[in-house]
């Protein structure tokens, strides 16, 4: 295997870029696969990485390692792809869970969990409880909640996050 070494990335042409591109592309695919993407999505990420690396070829000498730069770009591309995906619905129950028969012990545990959660919800400040109820039960959007309560949408997001955080902390303590 012969590697073509470039003294300066500024002088990099298409041929010299091709010599390092294969290695960078393989590493970008592997990076994307580590995040759980299927092969097709990982290939798309790698393609985006290679395009970005080609666009930056004149500035690559500012970085210590083109491999590290490619991995950083790949990681950011993967995270951006996750952000663009619509949230998955939690309404659908997987078929294997729907067929489980619950017995008396599970009924008692469910009742105990419901009572515990109801008590924790009752201890939340009224506004937090209202926002959480409107979002989780009534399925209102942030803008709808803001309009109905007469507050800013950013306040809705903040209060909703705080309420969820408090409940999550209490759940962790309970275990």
Secondary structure, 3 states (H helix, E strand, C coil): CCCCCCCCHHHCCHHHHHHHHHHHHHHHHHHHHHCCCCHHHHHHHHHHHHHHHHHCHHHHHHCCCHHHHHHHHHHHHHHHHHHHCCCCCCCCCCHHHHCCCCCHHHHHHHHHHHHHHHHHHHHCCHHHHHHHHHHHCCCCCHHHHHHHHCCCHHHHHHHHHHHHHHHHHHHHHHC
